[in-house]
């Protein structure tokens, strides 16, 4: 009962508007997505797809508190023109930014957690597997945002999809750029830069240059 009352207290106008905007009425009235008052709904275009059983508050955006960030003043931003797919429960904390371009697709797996002040930027495709998590102040993006031309005037820095496997933990202040592939069961050490396909499941990756720091690992929240 206390859990139900706690959820009811979180229902606000942004949550109602978001659900009615993106879902058929029979789905929207279940309020599958909760939006905190600290979320700036800058662009609510494109589409949001929910896969699996529809449950109230299965996706929560802008909630949760950790000591390193200001919950009252930091706000999340939703700027979506393309498609966002949630394959189950997702908990995205305050201060996070989600940007999906007109041709972009963001796919988030079951039981996803993202800590504060992170950013996901998808111009082409970012896909995150099941039971994965991203720690605070990390950035994942599949684009450079601007064009770079070669000597023939041809663009050579096109967006490239980013794939994060199942049960991957991305440490705090990591940057994951276009073309990155992170195998399932991996940990990416704090403050790492990923720019390529990493090889081998159940490894800790880190260092500069990026390398395997330890193999045959497992982890849990």
RODO-2510 file (C-alpha; in nm, 4 decimals, decimal comma):
residues 221
     n   res          X          Y          Z
     1     x     0,0000     0,0000     0,0000
     2     x     0,2784     0,2443     0,0873
     3     x     0,4420     0,1755    -0,2490
     4     x     0,1168     0,2576    -0,4287
     5     x     0,0748     0,5823    -0,2345
     6     x     0,4319     0,6789    -0,3144
     7     x     0,3664     0,6287    -0,6864
     8     x     0,0429     0,8289    -0,6700
     9     x     0,2296     1,1246    -0,5199
    10     x     0,4584     1,1265    -0,8257
    11     x     0,1771     1,1713    -1,0782
    12     x     0,1972     1,5198    -1,2265
    13     x     0,0917     1,7049    -1,5420
    14     x     0,4130     1,6196    -1,7290
    15     x     0,3566     1,2489    -1,6707
    16     x    -0,0008     1,2698    -1,7975
    17     x     0,0918     1,4770    -2,1042
    18     x     0,3850     1,2506    -2,1947
    19     x     0,1778     0,9322    -2,1823
    20     x    -0,1136     1,0792    -2,3774
    21     x     0,1283     1,2142    -2,6378
    22     x     0,3096     0,8898    -2,7089
    23     x     0,0654     0,6047    -2,6417
    24     x    -0,2860     0,4928    -2,7322
    25     x    -0,5381     0,5895    -2,4661
    26     x    -0,5723     0,2365    -2,3218
    27     x    -0,1961     0,2310    -2,2670
    28     x    -0,1634     0,5936    -2,1594
    29     x    -0,4134     0,5614    -1,8716
    30     x    -0,1883     0,2986    -1,7148
    31     x     0,0826     0,5685    -1,6910
    32     x     0,3710     0,3401    -1,7907
    33     x     0,6142     0,6338    -1,7974
    34     x     0,6611     0,8654    -1,5004
    35     x     0,8216     1,2041    -1,5699
    36     x     0,9619     1,4095    -1,2833
    37     x     0,8857     1,7799    -1,2541
    38     x     1,2609     1,8277    -1,2951
    39     x     1,2437     1,7050    -1,6566
    40     x     1,2345     1,9612    -1,9395
    41     x     1,0252     1,8134    -2,2213
    42     x     1,1955     2,0197    -2,4922
    43     x     1,0792     1,8123    -2,7912
    44     x     0,8224     1,5334    -2,7709
    45     x     0,8210     1,4294    -3,1339
    46     x     0,8947     1,0912    -3,2924
    47     x     0,7634     0,7832    -3,1131
    48     x     0,8132     0,5824    -2,7974
    49     x     0,7667     0,2056    -2,8063
    50     x     0,7123    -0,0091    -2,4967
    51     x     0,7795    -0,3812    -2,5312
    52     x     0,6690    -0,6425    -2,2805
    53     x     0,3895    -0,6235    -2,0224
    54     x     0,2700    -0,2666    -1,9657
    55     x     0,2994    -0,1649    -1,6007
    56     x     0,2514     0,1637    -1,4202
    57     x     0,5826     0,3499    -1,3758
    58     x     0,7811     0,0831    -1,5613
    59     x     0,9902     0,3706    -1,6973
    60     x     1,0862     0,6551    -1,4641
    61     x     1,2785     0,9622    -1,5787
    62     x     1,4221     1,2335    -1,3565
    63     x     1,3978     1,0637    -1,0172
    64     x     1,6463     0,9368    -0,7587
    65     x     1,9089     1,1214    -0,5582
    66     x     2,2813     1,0886    -0,5057
    67     x     2,5013     1,3206    -0,3043
    68     x     2,7174     1,4574    -0,5858
    69     x     2,4388     1,6425    -0,7674
    70     x     2,1739     1,8997    -0,6868
    71     x     1,8357     1,7288    -0,7179
    72     x     1,6374     2,0521    -0,6782
    73     x     1,8200     2,2548    -0,9453
    74     x     1,9500     1,9979    -1,1919
    75     x     1,7000     1,9000    -1,4603
    76     x     1,6817     1,6307    -1,7210
    77     x     1,6112     1,7103    -2,0864
    78     x     1,4008     1,5069    -2,3284
    79     x     1,4698     1,6109    -2,6892
    80     x     1,3352     1,3399    -2,9164
    81     x     1,2575     1,3573    -3,2877
    82     x     1,3190     0,9895    -3,3718
    83     x     1,2333     0,6652    -3,1917
    84     x     1,2926     0,5497    -2,8358
    85     x     1,2284     0,1844    -2,7487
    86     x     1,2006     0,0574    -2,3914
    87     x     1,2142    -0,3206    -2,3649
    88     x     1,1097    -0,3208    -1,9996
    89     x     1,1831    -0,1432    -1,6731
    90     x     1,4116     0,1612    -1,6934
    91     x     1,5166     0,4046    -1,4203
    92     x     1,6835     0,7225    -1,5464
    93     x     1,7907     0,9613    -1,2725
    94     x     1,7754     1,3399    -1,2533
    95     x     1,9893     1,5628    -1,4716
    96     x     2,0119     1,3145    -1,7607
    97     x     1,9796     1,4259    -2,1215
    98     x     1,8199     1,2169    -2,3955
    99     x     1,8637     1,3439    -2,7500
   100     x     1,7411     1,1397    -3,0470
   101     x     1,7631     1,2892    -3,3961
   102     x     1,5011     1,2570    -3,6722
   103     x     1,6726     0,9476    -3,8156
   104     x     1,7905     0,8212    -3,4777
   105     x     1,6887     0,5236    -3,2693
   106     x     1,7557     0,4623    -2,9008
   107     x     1,6870     0,1086    -2,7775
   108     x     1,7031     0,0449    -2,4024
   109     x     1,6928    -0,3068    -2,2608
   110     x     1,5059    -0,4566    -1,9679
   111     x     1,6077    -0,3483    -1,6164
   112     x     1,8205    -0,0504    -1,7210
   113     x     1,9614     0,1992    -1,4694
   114     x     2,1288     0,5312    -1,5457
   115     x     2,2670     0,7567    -1,2759
   116     x     2,2676     1,1373    -1,2649
   117     x     2,3925     1,3880    -1,5226
   118     x     2,4411     1,1370    -1,8064
   119     x     2,3662     1,1975    -2,1753
   120     x     2,2507     0,9672    -2,4545
   121     x     2,2760     1,1205    -2,8042
   122     x     2,1513     0,9111    -3,0959
   123     x     2,1652     1,0406    -3,4525
   124     x     2,1723     0,6861    -3,5974
   125     x     2,1370     0,4108    -3,3361
   126     x     2,2311     0,3406    -2,9763
   127     x     2,1309     0,0004    -2,8431
   128     x     2,1714    -0,0989    -2,4780
   129     x     2,1120    -0,4582    -2,3652
   130     x     1,9297    -0,6030    -2,0675
   131     x     2,0366    -0,5476    -1,7037
   132     x     2,2922    -0,2830    -1,7972
   133     x     2,3778     0,0379    -1,6140
   134     x     2,5549     0,3684    -1,6707
   135     x     2,7090     0,5599    -1,3831
   136     x     2,7037     0,9350    -1,3258
   137     x     2,8292     1,2014    -1,5691
   138     x     2,8841     0,9602    -1,8569
   139     x     2,8212     1,0369    -2,2250
   140     x     2,7157     0,7962    -2,4994
   141     x     2,6826     0,9348    -2,8530
   142     x     2,6921     0,7960    -3,2046
   143     x     2,7631     1,1225    -3,3870
   144     x     3,0133     1,4096    -3,4038
   145     x     2,7241     1,6564    -3,4528
   146     x     2,9197     1,8350    -3,7270
   147     x     3,0553     1,7323    -4,0687
   148     x     3,4249     1,6967    -4,1466
   149     x     3,5296     1,6941    -4,5137
   150     x     3,8240     1,5302    -4,6862
   151     x     4,0354     1,6827    -4,9647
   152     x     3,7629     1,5953    -5,2181
   153     x     3,4914     1,7675    -5,0201
   154     x     3,3345     1,4395    -4,9089
   155     x     3,2030     1,3917    -4,5554
   156     x     3,3919     1,1109    -4,3814
   157     x     3,2666     1,1288    -4,0227
   158     x     2,9174     0,9862    -4,0601
   159     x     2,7340     0,8627    -3,7482
   160     x     2,8040     0,5010    -3,6507
   161     x     2,5859     0,2940    -3,4227
   162     x     2,6842     0,2198    -3,0636
   163     x     2,6076    -0,1212    -2,9158
   164     x     2,6247    -0,1931    -2,5412
   165     x     2,5618    -0,5587    -2,4542
   166     x     2,3664    -0,7285    -2,1784
   167     x     2,4739    -0,6798    -1,8158
   168     x     2,7309    -0,4104    -1,8904
   169     x     2,8320    -0,1583    -1,6261
   170     x     2,9740     0,1736    -1,7493
   171     x     3,1649     0,3517    -1,4744
   172     x     3,1350     0,7203    -1,3898
   173     x     3,2537     0,9910    -1,6285
   174     x     3,3010     0,7581    -1,9231
   175     x     3,2734     0,8713    -2,2846
   176     x     3,1479     0,6188    -2,5392
   177     x     3,1689     0,7442    -2,8963
   178     x     3,0400     0,6367    -3,2365
   179     x     3,1291     0,2892    -3,3559
   180     x     3,1807     0,1549    -3,0036
   181     x     3,0748    -0,2001    -2,9206
   182     x     3,0921    -0,3201    -2,5588
   183     x     3,0544    -0,6981    -2,5059
   184     x     2,8051    -0,8479    -2,2629
   185     x     2,9151    -0,8940    -1,9029
   186     x     3,1716    -0,6152    -1,9243
   187     x     3,2689    -0,3334    -1,6927
   188     x     3,4090    -0,0118    -1,8382
   189     x     3,6338     0,1490    -1,5780
   190     x     3,5620     0,5023    -1,4569
   191     x     3,6807     0,7908    -1,6751
   192     x     3,7406     0,5654    -1,9773
   193     x     3,7136     0,6637    -2,3444
   194     x     3,5682     0,4019    -2,5790
   195     x     3,5941     0,4596    -2,9544
   196     x     3,5970     0,1097    -3,1038
   197     x     3,4729    -0,2485    -3,0783
   198     x     3,5956    -0,4108    -2,7570
   199     x     3,6607    -0,7844    -2,7696
   200     x     3,5797    -1,0462    -2,5075
   201     x     3,2886    -1,0882    -2,2669
   202     x     3,3137    -1,0642    -1,8864
   203     x     3,6155    -0,8342    -1,8870
   204     x     3,7028    -0,5081    -1,7169
   205     x     3,8160    -0,2595    -1,9822
   206     x     4,0060     0,0589    -1,9029
   207     x     4,3305     0,2484    -1,9305
   208     x     4,4783     0,4654    -2,2035
   209     x     4,5078     0,3059    -2,4506
   210     x     4,2015     0,0920    -2,3744
   211     x     4,2900    -0,2641    -2,2715
   212     x     4,1629    -0,5586    -2,0681
   213     x     4,2383    -0,4961    -1,7016
   214     x     4,0902    -0,8198    -1,5670
   215     x     3,9115    -1,1196    -1,7203
   216     x     3,6409    -1,3646    -1,6106
   217     x     3,4606    -1,1166    -1,3879
   218     x     3,0987    -1,0809    -1,2803
   219     x     2,9211    -0,7919    -1,1108
   220     x     2,5941    -0,6876    -0,9474
   221     x     2,4398    -0,3629    -0,8246
***
